[in-house]
Amino acid sequence: MRRAGSAGELCSQLVGGEHYRVGLSFTVMVESASRETERARLDLLLRGFQVSRLLRLVADLSIADGVQDGGDRTVADLAADCEVDTTQLTRVIRALASVGVFCLTEQGVVSHTPMSRLLRTDVEASLHHGARFWTEPGSWRAWEELDVALRNGVPHEQAWGVDRFDYLRRHQDTARIFDQFMSHCPDGRHQAVADSYDFSGIDTIVDVGGGNGEALRRILGRFDAPRGVLYDRHDVVSAVDDGDLVEGRIRVEGGDFFQRVPSGADLYLLVCVLHDWSDKDCERILKSCRVAMKPGGRLLVCERVMEPDPSRGDPFDYLLDVQMMAMYGTARERTESEFRDLLERRGFALTHLHETSSPVSILEASVI
């Protein structure tokens, strides 16, 4: 007797007979189960904001740091450490445990899962800072106004009445959360850039819009010869500790990269800067770099390079693209061809695209 194959094969046999009716019934059952699975998956996505907010809550309380591997900590212990209510904290941890973040017994004992361990501050590629950054009030409120972007408005400005950078200047606590997130990016972009390009023949690197200098520290930690200039807004570089300047090999300078950048360096670095700006503003930044560059100077643009076909791309790229829309309106992620066109409009030629071990690529450009 021939073994029945797929539901489709069953339906193709003995049309009008019993086999057809059984096969059709099986097909309907499979399709119904598939629809229920898809419905459940979509329903969980719709509730994703709830999980994000819970993750922010436990990150703010450093719950993951309080749960030691191999040690028994109860919710009551953790609540006492954080000076919060035990019953309410139980509800929070229980909800997270249901999606695989922490393990919670009926007796109230909390232990780590692989995901909750990533919320510890002492693990490699920790997501602790990401949990705090992605849901900080400035960003959270801007997403509530996302629809205004479809009418060429800026959600963040609609929500707060000021642009993103003014908001960070006025909310230094949020600015420091942003700095911490950039220093501990789970994609490992800074080390990946340092590992993927030969900086050995470089004398001076200017890190334009370099934040707290993490990229420069990684590069100088791997190469002995270069010295660095960390260039960003005055309020940003003033927060950098002297101990983070690699024994004097990094010099900080405050200023506005739309007006000028330090001149005469061998190499100019833009790490995840251009995606914060519209094409018009990016051209202004690139113009400042080109004016400052000496003959033979190089420009490294370190950014995610978006795949034009979303079915083949990384979902994080497209979500980050919409994050830029929420924060800045016309700022965005870009494809390789869009970067090439942008550089050419300001007198640069894209000479190499270096992939790294992180989602960030290095687009190397020279003056035309």
C-alpha positions in Angstrom: 0.0 0.0 0.0 1.3 3.4 -0.9 2.1 5.7 2.1 0.2 8.9 2.1 2.3 12.0 1.4 1.6 15.6 2.1 -1.8 17.1 2.6 -1.6 18.4 -0.9 -0.9 14.9 -2.3 -3.8 13.6 -0.3 -6.1 16.1 -1.9 -4.9 15.2 -5.4 -5.9 11.6 -5.0 -9.3 10.0 -5.7 -11.2 13.3 -6.1 -14.7 12.7 -4.9 -13.7 9.8 -2.7 -13.0 9.2 1.0 -9.3 10.0 0.6 -10.1 13.4 -0.7 -12.4 14.2 2.2 -9.7 13.1 4.8 -7.0 15.0 3.0 -9.1 18.1 2.8 -10.0 17.9 6.4 -6.3 17.5 7.3 -5.4 20.5 5.2 -8.0 22.6 6.9 -6.7 21.6 10.3 -3.1 22.4 9.4 -4.1 25.8 8.0 -6.2 26.5 11.0 -3.3 25.6 13.4 -0.9 27.7 11.3 -3.3 30.7 11.5 -3.5 30.3 15.3 0.3 30.2 15.5 0.6 33.3 13.4 -2.1 35.0 15.4 -0.3 34.2 18.7 3.1 35.4 17.3 1.5 38.7 16.1 -0.3 39.1 19.4 3.0 38.8 21.3 4.6 41.4 19.0 1.7 43.7 19.7 2.5 43.4 23.4 6.2 43.9 22.9 6.0 47.3 24.4 5.0 45.7 27.7 8.1 43.4 27.7 10.3 46.4 26.8 9.1 48.4 29.7 9.5 45.4 32.1 13.1 45.0 30.9 13.8 48.7 31.6 12.3 48.4 35.1 14.5 45.4 36.1 17.6 47.1 34.4 17.0 50.3 36.4 16.9 48.2 39.6 20.0 46.1 38.5 18.0 42.9 39.3 20.2 40.8 37.0 23.3 41.8 38.9 21.6 40.8 42.2 21.0 37.2 40.9 24.2 35.3 41.3 24.9 32.1 39.3 24.7 29.1 41.6 23.3 31.1 44.5 19.7 31.1 45.7 18.1 34.6 45.8 14.5 35.0 46.5 12.3 37.8 45.2 12.0 39.0 48.8 15.9 39.3 49.0 15.9 41.3 45.7 13.0 43.5 46.8 14.8 44.2 50.1 18.0 45.2 48.2 16.0 47.5 45.9 13.6 48.8 48.6 10.6 47.8 46.6 7.4 45.8 47.3 8.0 42.0 47.2 4.6 41.2 45.8 4.8 43.7 43.0 8.3 42.7 42.1 7.2 39.1 41.9 4.6 40.0 39.3 7.3 41.8 37.2 9.8 38.9 37.4 7.0 36.3 36.8 6.0 38.1 33.6 9.5 38.2 32.3 10.1 34.6 33.3 7.1 33.6 31.1 9.1 34.9 28.0 12.4 33.3 29.1 14.0 36.2 31.0 14.8 34.8 34.5 13.5 31.6 36.0 11.1 31.8 39.0 10.0 28.9 41.2 6.8 28.6 43.1 8.8 29.3 46.2 9.9 32.6 44.9 13.5 31.6 44.1 15.0 33.5 41.1 17.8 32.2 38.9 19.3 33.2 35.6 18.4 32.0 32.1 20.7 32.7 29.1 18.6 35.8 28.3 18.5 37.3 31.8 22.2 36.8 32.2 22.7 39.2 29.3 21.2 41.9 31.5 24.1 41.7 33.9 26.6 44.6 33.7 29.6 42.4 33.9 29.0 40.2 30.9 30.4 40.7 27.4 27.9 42.4 25.0 25.6 43.2 28.0 22.1 44.4 27.1 21.7 46.2 30.4 22.4 49.6 28.9 20.3 48.8 25.9 17.3 48.0 28.1 17.7 51.4 29.7 18.4 53.3 26.5 15.7 52.1 24.1 12.9 52.8 26.6 14.1 56.0 28.1 11.3 58.6 28.3 12.6 60.8 25.4 12.5 58.0 23.0 9.4 56.3 24.4 7.3 59.4 24.1 8.6 60.1 20.6 7.3 56.7 19.4 3.9 57.7 20.6 3.9 60.5 18.0 5.3 58.3 15.2 2.4 59.1 12.9 3.5 62.7 12.5 6.5 61.5 10.6 4.2 60.4 7.8 3.2 64.0 7.3 6.9 65.2 7.3 6.9 66.1 11.0 9.5 65.0 13.6 7.9 62.8 16.3 10.5 63.7 19.0 9.9 67.4 18.4 6.1 66.9 18.5 6.5 65.0 21.8 8.9 67.3 23.6 8.9 70.7 21.7 12.7 70.5 21.1 15.0 68.5 18.9 16.8 65.4 20.1 20.1 67.0 20.7 18.6 69.9 22.7 16.7 67.3 24.7 20.0 65.5 25.6 21.6 68.8 26.6 18.7 69.6 28.9 18.5 66.0 30.3 22.0 65.1 31.3 20.8 61.8 33.0 19.5 60.6 29.7 22.6 61.9 27.9 24.8 59.7 30.2 22.5 56.7 29.5 23.1 57.3 25.8 26.9 57.5 26.4 26.8 54.2 28.4 24.8 52.5 25.7 27.2 53.7 23.0 30.2 52.5 25.0 28.6 49.1 25.5 26.9 48.5 22.2 26.0 44.8 22.1 27.0 44.7 18.4 30.6 45.3 19.4 31.0 48.0 16.8 34.0 49.8 18.3 36.2 46.8 18.8 35.1 45.5 15.4 36.2 48.7 13.7 39.6 48.6 15.5 40.0 44.9 14.5 39.0 45.4 10.8 41.2 48.2 9.6 44.9 48.8 9.6 45.5 52.0 11.6 49.2 51.3 12.1 50.4 53.9 9.6 48.2 56.7 10.9 49.7 59.5 13.0 46.5 61.5 14.0 42.9 60.3 14.0 40.0 62.8 14.4 36.9 61.1 15.7 34.2 63.5 14.5 31.1 63.3 16.8 32.9 60.6 18.8 30.8 60.9 21.9 32.8 59.6 24.9 35.7 58.3 22.8 35.1 54.6 23.0 36.0 54.0 19.3 39.3 55.9 19.7 40.1 54.0 22.9 39.6 50.7 21.2 41.8 51.7 18.2 44.6 53.2 20.3 44.5 50.1 22.5 45.3 48.0 19.5 47.7 50.3 17.7 50.6 52.1 19.4 51.4 54.8 16.9 48.3 56.9 16.4 47.1 59.7 18.6 43.5 60.8 18.7 41.4 63.9 18.7 37.9 63.4 20.2 35.7 66.1 18.7 32.1 66.6 19.7 29.8 69.1 21.3 31.2 70.9 24.4 28.7 69.4 26.7 29.6 65.9 25.5 33.4 66.1 25.7 33.3 67.9 29.0 31.8 64.7 30.5 34.8 62.6 29.5 37.1 61.6 32.4 40.8 62.3 32.1 41.3 58.6 32.9 39.6 57.7 29.6 42.2 59.6 27.5 44.6 56.7 27.1 47.4 58.4 29.1 47.2 61.6 27.1 47.1 60.0 23.7 43.6 61.4 23.2 43.0 65.2 23.1 39.4 66.4 23.5 38.0 69.4 21.6 34.5 70.8 21.6 32.8 72.4 18.7 30.2 72.2 16.0 30.9 69.8 13.1 28.5 71.7 10.9 30.9 74.7 11.1 34.3 73.1 11.3 36.4 70.1 12.4 40.0 70.0 13.5 42.3 70.2 10.5 45.4 68.4 9.2 44.8 64.9 10.5 45.7 61.8 8.5 42.3 60.1 9.1 38.8 61.3 9.9 36.4 58.9 11.6 32.6 59.1 11.6 31.2 56.2 13.6 27.4 56.0 13.5 27.1 59.7 13.0 25.6 60.2 9.6 22.5 58.1 10.3 21.5 60.8 12.8 21.1 63.3 10.0 19.2 64.1 6.8 21.1 64.0 3.5 21.4 67.8 3.5 22.9 67.8 7.0 25.2 64.9 6.2 26.6 66.9 3.2 27.4 69.8 5.6 29.3 67.4 7.9 31.2 65.9 5.0 32.0 69.3 3.7 33.6 70.2 7.1 35.6 67.0 6.9 36.8 67.6 3.3 37.8 71.2 4.1 39.9 70.0 7.1 41.6 67.1 5.3 45.2 67.4 4.1 46.2 65.9 0.8 46.2 62.1 1.0 43.9 62.1 4.0 41.3 59.4 4.4 37.7 59.3 5.7 36.2 56.3 7.4 32.4 56.2 7.6 31.4 53.4 10.0 27.7 52.6 9.7 25.2 49.8 9.1 24.8 49.3 5.4 21.1 48.5 4.7 20.1 45.8 2.3 17.5 47.2 -0.1 15.5 44.0 0.0 14.0 43.6 3.5 13.4 39.9 3.0 17.2 39.5 2.8 18.2 42.1 5.4 18.7 42.3 9.1 15.4 43.3 10.9 17.5 45.5 13.3 18.6 47.7 10.4 15.0 48.5 9.4 13.9 49.0 13.1 16.9 51.3 13.6 15.9 53.2 10.4 12.5 53.9 11.9 14.1 54.9 15.3 16.0 57.6 13.3 12.7 58.7 11.8 11.1 58.9 15.3 14.1 60.9 16.7 15.1 63.1 13.8 12.4 62.9 11.1 14.5 62.6 7.9 17.6 61.0 9.4 17.9 57.4 8.3 19.9 54.3 7.6 21.3 54.0 4.1 22.2 51.5 1.4 25.7 51.2 -0.1 24.5 53.1 -3.2 23.0 55.8 -1.1 26.3 56.2 0.8 28.2 56.3 -2.5 26.0 59.1 -3.9 26.1 61.0 -0.6 30.0 60.9 -0.6 30.3 61.8 -4.2 28.1 64.9 -3.8 30.7 66.3 -1.4 33.8 65.4 -3.3 34.6 61.9 -2.0 35.0 58.6 -3.8 34.1 55.4 -2.0 37.2 53.3 -2.5 36.6 50.3 -0.2 33.8 48.7 1.9 35.2 46.7 4.7 32.9 44.3 6.5 33.5 43.8 10.2 32.5 41.2 12.8 29.6 43.5 13.8 26.7 44.8 11.8 28.7 48.0 11.2 30.7 48.2 8.0 33.6 50.6 7.3 33.2 52.7 4.1 36.6 54.0 3.2 36.6 57.2 1.1 39.2 59.5 -0.4 39.0 63.0 -1.8 38.2 63.1 -5.5 
